Amino acid sequence: MDSFSSVGKKVRLSRILRRGRAVAFAFDHGVEHGPGDFPPQSIDPKGLLEEVISAGVDAVMMLPGMARLTHDVWAGRTGLIVKLTSKSNMRPDDGKLLQSTFGYVDDAVALSADAVAATVYWGSPYEDAMLERWFAIRSMADSYGLPCMQLAYPRGPTIKDRYSLEIVRYGARAASESGADIIKTYYTGSRETFRDVVKAAGGVPVMMSGGPRRAALLDFLHDVRSVLDAGGSGVVVGRNVFQHPSPGKAMKAVLAVVHENAEPEEAEELAGR
């Protein structure tokens, strides 16, 4: 018989992964990259979230402080993934391969989160420290029935190409073996290679990291289509939506590809209307 916590995980995951797929809005860039990442029309967090949530996004991923500041926008309207680690971009270079604690599982529970998230830079000199934090988060989250998303990002001095198939699938496998319930990782550039990343994860849902803004929204939509065709479970997207002139329309286009199986060209029309 399932334990109380395993039932809780299943229920919460179903709120995020609708029919096995999801589009989550990444909203931790204010710390990770700084407010300069946002165009002037998207600098107001509540206004931006209102656009994205009104478009129908499945979940928003943000740090505890931002979740507290914007609860009147997201509460009862979309899933909440509370990210418990982060770092500023103002650090010296030798510290940029380490994420710090930005909150605790108790904060996520208090905020009524549907999941928690934490980053592990596989291959970093600080891998041990981030794994220790990851296991502490996962252990506490397990006791509450909270799913754990791992942002499995291979980065380190021995890694020449963080987007290569061998590196990305290594990170996905490591995330799976360290107990992740959902994996967010880099896109490897093609349907064929990302299929191998999904296989390496051993059945744990794999979502593509949206990454830097693509030159055209259509290019990004083709990436998303390839991820789905490879067996991926969707995308966690930030800049390709909030740096678009119409974030709500861009989000509708991404959602159409993920949940309606729309072709990228058809979905792009939604962003142009």
C-alpha positions, -999 to 999 in steps of 0.1 A, spaced: 0 0 0 12 35 -8 25 56 21 9 90 28 39 108 14 40 88 -18 3 96 -24 11 133 -17 38 132 -43 16 116 -69 -12 142 -63 12 172 -64 30 159 -95 -4 155 -113 -11 192 -107 21 201 -126 24 173 -152 -10 174 -169 -13 141 -189 24 137 -184 35 170 -198 40 205 -184 51 240 -191 66 258 -161 76 294 -160 111 300 -146 111 332 -126 144 331 -106 163 353 -130 162 384 -108 188 368 -86 206 345 -110 211 371 -137 199 404 -122 169 427 -130 187 438 -162 175 405 -177 140 418 -178 128 443 -205 113 475 -191 77 462 -198 84 430 -178 103 444 -148 71 445 -126 69 409 -112 31 409 -106 23 423 -141 46 397 -158 32 368 -137 -4 380 -145 3 377 -182 19 343 -180 -6 328 -156 -35 341 -176 -20 323 -206 -26 290 -187 9 280 -176 10 248 -155 33 260 -128 57 289 -119 91 282 -104 104 310 -81 124 316 -49 105 318 -16 107 356 -13 92 362 -47 65 336 -40 56 355 -9 55 389 -27 33 377 -55 9 352 -38 -21 373 -47 -14 367 -84 -5 329 -85 -25 314 -55 -52 291 -67 -45 297 -104 -14 276 -112 11 252 -96 39 265 -75 75 251 -75 96 268 -48 133 269 -57 154 266 -26 189 273 -40 203 302 -61 233 325 -65 239 360 -77 258 368 -108 280 394 -89 301 366 -73 338 362 -82 343 337 -110 357 310 -86 323 310 -67 300 308 -96 299 270 -96 282 269 -62 246 276 -54 236 288 -19 206 281 3 178 305 -6 151 289 16 139 257 33 114 230 27 94 244 56 91 277 36 77 258 6 52 239 28 41 272 44 36 287 9 15 257 -2 40 246 -28 33 217 -52 70 209 -55 105 221 -45 136 226 -67 173 227 -63 203 230 -86 232 206 -87 262 216 -109 275 181 -118 313 183 -123 317 215 -102 345 216 -76 316 222 -52 296 192 -62 298 177 -27 284 208 -11 255 210 -35 248 173 -32 247 175 6 222 203 3 202 184 -23 199 153 -1 189 174 29 161 190 8 150 158 -8 148 140 26 127 167 42 105 170 11 99 133 10 85 134 45 60 160 34 51 143 1 66 171 -19 81 162 -53 117 174 -59 129 189 -92 166 188 -98 181 214 -121 208 190 -133 234 213 -149 268 199 -157 293 227 -152 329 226 -142 365 230 -153 367 195 -169 335 201 -190 343 216 -224 308 215 -238 279 215 -213 254 209 -241 270 177 -256 250 145 -254 274 126 -233 276 154 -207 239 161 -205 228 125 -203 254 119 -176 239 147 -156 204 134 -162 214 99 -151 231 114 -120 199 133 -112 178 102 -115 202 82 -93 202 109 -67 164 107 -63 150 135 -85 113 133 -92 116 157 -121 147 167 -140 153 200 -157 184 200 -180 199 214 -211 187 208 -246 212 188 -267 202 203 -301 182 175 -317 153 151 -312 177 121 -316 202 132 -290 176 143 -265 159 109 -268 191 94 -254 190 119 -225 154 108 -217 165 72 -218 194 78 -195 170 93 -169 154 59 -165 118 69 -164 121 102 -144 103 130 -163 128 152 -181 120 188 -189 141 211 -211 157 242 -197 146 271 -218 180 287 -218 190 320 -234 165 336 -257 166 322 -292 168 346 -322 132 338 -331 103 324 -311 97 299 -339 132 284 -334 124 279 -297 91 263 -305 109 238 -328 132 230 -299 102 223 -277 86 201 -304 118 181 -307 119 176 -269 84 162 -269 90 140 -298 120 126 -280 99 116 -250 105 147 -229 79 160 -205 79 196 -215 99 228 -208 108 252 -180 110 284 -198 120 319 -187 138 343 -211 122 330 -243 89 342 -228 96 372 -207 120 388 -231 94 384 -259 75 417 -267 43 399 -257 51 374 -229 15 361 -226 12 354 -263 46 337 -263 35 315 -234 3 306 -252 23 295 -282 45 272 -260 15 258 -243 -1 250 -277 29 229 -287 31 211 -254 -6 204 -247 -23 207 -281 4 191 -302 3 222 -324 30 225 -351 55 253 -343 44 274 -372 7 272 -361 16 280 -325 37 310 -335 6 326 -350 -8 328 -315 21 350 -304 15 373 -334 -21 379 -329 
